[in-house]
């Protein structure tokens, strides 16, 4: 196949390195300005990488070192996973034996299929490895791999819950943070990528073909796929990090202060310079590649970085480029609307066509059911967070818990984080996460506490499914999954994050399935619902400012053509009631 290799680089020379077994041949690229390219006829599956020549001057952000093998940022498949070694950061140490080689694959050229997922449908966030490693219905050889999601046992569970789209935590190749090896830990989440579209061979050993086949199997069951992508930083980290790709050939790839210091708006040591046209072009190429593979949409980790230059710009060029792209305009875009840089909290600031993770929803629902949140605030969240998103539709992705933080069950069983297994003396993770233990920390045999936790879980889940917007459920929360109080389990690639399918609370699972079915059968799944809503107190009196101020709950009456949908929130009894022709309650 004929292929043109191209890079943007200020190097003095770029070599394309072709591999036949351990044998390496080098072919210089041709320079035009800061663009380098070379067209060759090569067989499919050819393994390759780059080497870059130029000044090595870290004080001035120059890291050229021809001993470092560099992964193509456009790579779609790799022949091995990334493994950390101090040699990756040592000048003059050849790393051809350490760095994965890209595998040459033909591009997907067919246009994306029609999008299945629609706002208002249930998003199911999952970690491929953690979700499938202990599933008894999945063959052992498929456990921990993307193909397992196409197994009938997995699809049956997703259909039971009425999942409209799975949101896959990163499946692109990542490298462990350099401190983890000494602790005997590995990255379990994947939020430390190196290049943006190369699939991790540990999760997707079948490469692009496995991705396409899995997405097709899910689509055949009526389930869309959303990919969680990281365009805010890479695993090359700070100045002490490994040289794997961008650092070695493109000093302009990372945002820097005027004095040359790397900007760290991500907490990882580097921040992609997304304001630069060649970085934006790579992001768009990545999105097109996955859209053509059948993906319905994307969730952007630390999404404000997409629009930084260096501050956040709600009218950044990349938003217009995505909206104008024929392959991307129809895809769902979901922002995690915060990063740790200046002005990094941007909830409500993304384009009108984007959805946004709404952490205000999570926190306000938790506060209300903990007993210290106002009923009026909860009503605002249930009604679509109109203080954050314009009516009549809402862009809110509503959730009770996500991968980052306590699970739902742990939110109700722990008042404090228990992250000692992460090796950081319990300093990592959110110290002030809104959570409460109902009277005992952690597991307990006390019937009253167990009953109170169960009632609150059901009330919170019913609140989620009754809310205007797009609900998101994190895998396992539907049946009481616990991480033993660890609210930052990113480095727990073990039974802490591997879901125990034999310990499911099947009664709770059935309740969640019933909630989801109720939602789909009513206007609750319409992001624009609430026309003609009538808000009343628990005594069925019309709400007034005074009644809102003292309310311990409320009743919402929503007229429909042939009946009235009624939502009753009753905090004193930890009960949520949804009714139309039939009655569905959050506790017996």
N, C-alpha and C positions, 0 to 999 in steps of 0.2 A: 504494500500500500504506500502511496505517496503521502508524505506528511511534512508540514512546515513547522519547525521548532522556532519559537520566538520568545524573547525575554526583553524586559525593560531594565537597563543596567547602566551604571556609570563606570563599569569596570574597564580595564585596559584591554582585556581579552577574555572571551568566553569559549570554553571547550564543551562540545557535546561528547559525552562519554557513553559508548555502546558496549554492552557486556554480553559475552558468550561464555557462560559459566563464570570462572574467575578471571577470564581474559578481558582486558579493557582496551578499546581503541578510542582515540581522541580525534575529534573533527572540529576545527575552529568555526565559530559562527561569524557571519558577515555583519559589520556594523553600519548602521545608518542613523546618525545622531545618537540618541540613547537607546535606540532599538537594535536588537541583534536577531538574526534569523538565519535559517539554513533549511533547504528543502532536500529530502532524500527519499529514495524508494527503499522501504524496509518491510520485513515481514511483520504481520500482526504478532503481538505478544513480545516484541523486541523489548529488552530491558535496557534502561538508559538513565542518565543523570547528567549533571553539569559540574564543571569546575570554573571558578572565576579568578582572574589575575588582576592585581592592582595593589594599591598601598594598604598596608596593615597599620592603622593608626586609630585604635579604639577611642582615644581621647577626643577625636574628631569624627567619631561614628563611621570609621572606615574599617571594615572587617575582612577585606579580600585575603584569601588564603587558599591557593590552589591545592593544598593537601586535603581540603575539606570537600567531600562529595556533597552535592546540593540537589535536593529533590525539585523537580519541575513543579512550579505552582499550579500548572494546568493538569497535573497528573490525575487520572481517573481511577487507576488501580495501582497497588504496590505489591511487590513480591514478598514483603515481610512487614511486621509491625515495627514501630519505633521503639527502641530500647535506650534508656539513658546510660551514658558513660561519661566520666570526667574528660575523657579524650576528645569528646565532641566540642569542648571549650578550650582545648589546648592548641596554641598556634604551632603549626608544623607537623602535627600528628595526622597521618593519613587515616581517613575514616571510611574508606571503601568497604571495609569488612563490617562496619557498624550501621551504615545508613541504608535504608531500603531503596531499591531501584524502582523507578516508575515502569509500568508495563504499557506499551503502546497499544491502544484499543481504538477502534473506529468510533467517531462521534455518533450520537443518536441524532438523526436528522428529521424524523417525523415530528409533526407539531404535537403539542400536548393534547391529551384527550380531554373531553369536557369535564369540568370540575364536579365532583360528587358533593363535597361538603358545602353546606350553607350555614351562615351565621345563625346561631340559635340552637344548632345541633350539638350533641354531646361530644366533647373532646376528651380523649382518654390518654393521659400522659404516661408513658412507660419507658423503662430502661430495658432494652432488648435482652441483655444478659441476665439481669436480676429477675425479669418477668418469666423467663423460660428455664432457668437453670435447674429448678426443682419441680417442674411440672410433670406429674406422673404420666400424663397422656402423650407427652412429646418423646420421640425416640431419643435415646442418650446421645447419639451422634449429631442430633439437631439442637440440643439444648445449648443455650447461650449464643445462638446464631440467628440471624435475621430470618432465614428460611423457616424457622419454627413458627413464625407468626402466620404462615400459610397453613399450618396443621389444622385439621378439622376441629380438634379439641379447643384450640385457641380461638378460632373463628366462632365456634359455638358460644363461648363465654362472652365474646364481644357482642355478638348478636343478642344474647340474652339481656345484656345491659342497654341495648339500643345505641351502641356507640356509632356516631356519625363519622368520626375520624380518629385514628390513633396519632398521637403526637410523639414521635420517636426522639428520645434524647440522643445526643450525637452518635452517629454511626460512621462518621469520617475519622480518619486515622489521627490518633493523639499520642503524646508522649507523657510519661509520668513526670510530675514535678520532681525536681532533683533531690528534695529532702525526703522523699517517700521511701527510697530504697533502704536507707539506714534504719528506718522504722519497721521494715518488713512489710510495707504496705504498697498497694498499687492503686492507680486511679480507676474508680469504678464507674464514673459518670461520663468521661470523655470530653469535658469542657476545656481541653488543652490541646487544640489541633495544631498541626504544622502547616499543611496546605489545605485549601478549602474544600476540594471535591473528591479527593482520594479516599475511597472506602477503607475502613480498617479491616485487614484480612482476618483478624480474630473474630470479628462479628459477622463479616460478609465475605467468607472465603471464596464464594463463587463470583465475586466482583459485581460488575454492572448487570450481568445476566441474572444473578440472584436477586438483586434489587428490583429489577423490572418484573421478574416472575412473582416475587412476593407482593409487590404493589398490585399486580394484576389479580392475584388470588383474593386479596382484600377487596378490590373493586368488584370482583365477581360476587362478593357477599354484601355489597352495598356499603362498604367501609372505605373512606378516603384515607390518605396518608399525608401527614404534615411532618416536615423535618425540622428539627431544632438545629440551627446553624450558628456558628460562632465566627463573626466577622469583626470582632473587637480587638483580639490579640492573637498571638500564636505562642506555641510552646517553646519558642526560642527565648522567651522571658527577658530578664534584665541583662546588664552588661556581663554578668557571670554565667549566663545561660548558654546552651549548646548552639552551634552553628549547623543548621540543617537545610535551610532554603533561603528565605528572603534576606536574612542578615548577611549571608555570604556573597550575594550578588547585587543587592539593591539597598543602599543606605537610606533611600527615600521612602522605603516601605513603611517605616515606623515614624509616628509623629514625634517631633522633637521641639524642645524649647529653643529660643534664640541662641542660647549658649551651647546647644548641641545635646543637652541632657534629654534622655528619653522621657516622654510624657507617660504617666502611669494613671490613666483614667479608669483602669480595669482592675487594679489590685494585683496584677500578674507580672508587672515589670515592663511591659511594652503595650503600645496601643497602635493598631493599624491606622495608617494615614489615609483614611477613606475619602478625604477631600481631593486627593491626587487622582487625576483621570485614569491612570493605568491601574490603580488599585480598584477604583469603581468598576472599570471594565472587567477585571477579574471576578469581582463579586457578581456582576450581571451574567458573565459566562457560566459561573457556577449555578446560579438560579435557573438559567435556561436549560442547562444539562439535566438538572433534577426534574424540572417541569416536564421535559420531553420524556423522562423515564416514567412519568405518570403521577408525580407528586401533586397533590391538591394545593399545597401552600407551605408556608415557612414561618417558623417562630424564630425571632432574632434575639439572641442572647445579648444583654447589655446594649439594647438597640440605639440609645442616644449616640453611641460612637459612630454609627453610620452617618450621622449628620453633624459631626464636629469639624470645626476649622478655626481655631481650636474649640470655641464654644459651640453649643448646640444651636442649629439653625432649622427651624420648623419648615423652611422652604428650601432645604438643601437640594442640590441638583439630583442626587440619587433618587429622590422620591419621584420626580418628574420622569426620570429615565425608566424607572420600573413601570410607572403608569402608562408610558408610551410604547412599551415593548410588546409586540404581538404575542409573544410566548408567556409573558408575565402578567399582563394587565388583568387576566381572568383568574389569577391565582390569589388565594387568601394570604394576606400578610399580617403577622401578629408580632407586636412589639413587646419585649420586656422593657418598659419605658423608664429605666433608670440605669445609671452607672455610678461610679464613685468619684467622678471628676467634678470640677466646679459647675454648678447648675445642672447636675446630673439627674435630678428627679424631674421627669418630663411626662408624667401621667396626664393624658388628655391632649398632648401636643402633637401627636402624629397625624398623618393625613386622614381625611374623612373616610377614606376607603379601607383603612387599616383597623384591625382589632387590637386591643391592648390588654395585657395582664393588669388586673385591677387589685392591687394589694390593699387598697382602702376597703374594698368589699370584704376580703379575707379578715382584716383586722376588726372591722365594725361588726361583722357577724359573730366573730369570736367574743368580742366585748359584750355584745348584747346577751348571748347565752351564758357567759360567765357571770353576768349579773350587774355589770357596771357600765353598760352601754345604753344609750337612749333609744326608745322605740321609734322616735322620729328619724333618727339616723339610720336605723335598720330599714325603715320604710323607704328612705331615699335609695338605699343600696338595692332593695328588692325591686324598686321601680326603674332600675337601669342606671342609677348614679347620674341623674340629670345635672347635678352640680359639676360633673366632670365631662359629660358627653352630651351633645346636642340632641334634643328630641326631634321627631318621634322615635326614630330608631336609636339604638345604643351600640357603641363599639366595645362595651365592657366584656372581658373574659372573666367570669366570676369563678372563684375557687375558694375552697376551705383550707387546702394544703397543697403543696407542690413538692417536687423532688428536694428542693432546698428548704429545710426546716423540719419541724415535727411532722410525722404522719398524723392523720386525723385521730387515730386511736391514741397516739402518744400525746397529742394536744390535750386530751381529756384525762390522762393518767400521770402527767408529769408537770410540775410547776417550774422545773429547772432543767437545763440541758445536762446530758450525761455523755460527753464526748471524749472521755478518757482514752478510749481505744484508738483515737486519731493521733495520739502521741504528742499532743501539744498542751498537756496538763489542763485540759478542759477550757482552754482559752479561746478556741476557735468556735465558729457558729454564733448565731444571734443570742446574746446573753439575756435579752429582754423580750423574747418571743411571747406573744400573748397565749398563755396556756394555764391550765389549772387542773389539779389532780383529784378534785372531789373528796378530799379528806385523807388520802394516803398516797405517798409517792411511789409510782411504779405498780407492778402487779400486786393484787390483793385478793384474798379469799372472802372479804367482808361483803355479804350479799347486798347491803344497802348501797355501798359505794359502787359495786359493779352494776347495780340496777340504775343508779344515777348516771353513770358514764354512758350506759347503753341508751338511756332516754335522751341524753344530750346529743349523742351522735346521730340518733334518728331525727331529732329536731333540726339539727344543723344541716343534715342531708336534705331534709324536706324543704328547708329554707332555700338551699342551693337550687333545687329543681323547680321551685316556684318562682325564681327570680327572672326578671327581664334581662336578656343578654345571652351570652354564650357560656354554658356551664362547662367547667373542666374538672374532671375527676382524676386523681392520681392513682395509678394501678395499685390495687390492694386495699385502698380505703373503703371500697364497697364491702369488704368482709373483715375489717378490723386488723389489717397488717400493722405490726409494730417493728420499730428499729431500736427498741429498748431505751428510748429516750435520747438517742443520738440525733441531733438536729442539723448535722453537717456530715453526712455519711459518704462523702465523695470518695474517700479512700478505703471504703469497706467492701471490697470485692469478695464477699463471703456471705455467710448466712444472715448477717445483719441486713443486707439489701436483697438477698435472694429470697423471693417470696415463697413462703411455706404453704403450698396449696392444700396440704392435708389438715391444716389448722384453721381453715376458713370458718367464719361465722356465717353459715349458710342462711340463717334466718335474716341476718342483716343484708346479705347479698340479694335475697329474694325481695326484701323491702326496697332496695335501691332499684332493682329491675322494675318493680311496680311503679315507683316514682317516675322513672324514665318513660315508661309506657303511658302513664297519665299525662306527662308533659307533652309527649308527641301527639296525643289525641285531643289536645286543647290548644288555645292560642298562646300558651306559655312559651312555645318554641318559636314564636314570631318575635323578632327583636323590636317590633314596633307596637306590641300589645300595650294595653292599659287605657284605651279610649273609653271614656265614660266610667272610669274607676270611682268607686264610692268607698271612702275610708271611714271606719267606725271603731268605737272602743269596744272592749270585751263585753260591755252591757248593751251593745248594739245601738249606741247613741252616736250621732254625727260627731266627727272629730272637730275640736276647737284647739287653739294654741294652748289653752290651759290643760285640756285633756291629753294632748300630746306630751306636755311637760311631765305629767305624772303617770303616763301609761306604762303598764307592764306587758303590753301586747296590743294587738289591734285586730280588726277584721277588715279584709278587703273584699268588696263585691265587684265583680267584673261581668257586666252584661254581655251575653252572647245571643245569637239569633233566636235560639229556642230554649235557652236555660241561662242560669247565672252561675258563674264560677266563683266559689267562695274560698278564700284563704284566711285561716284563723291562726294567729300567732299568740300563744299563751305561755309566757315565761314562768309564772308561778308553778305551773304543772308540767313544765318542760314538754310542751305538746304543740305540734303543728297539725292542723287539719286542712286537707284539700278536699273539696266536694263539688260535685255537679250532680249527675244522676246517681252516682255511687259515692261512697265515703271511703277515704283513705287517710288514716291517722298515723302519726309518727310514733305512737305507743299504744298498746292495747287499752 
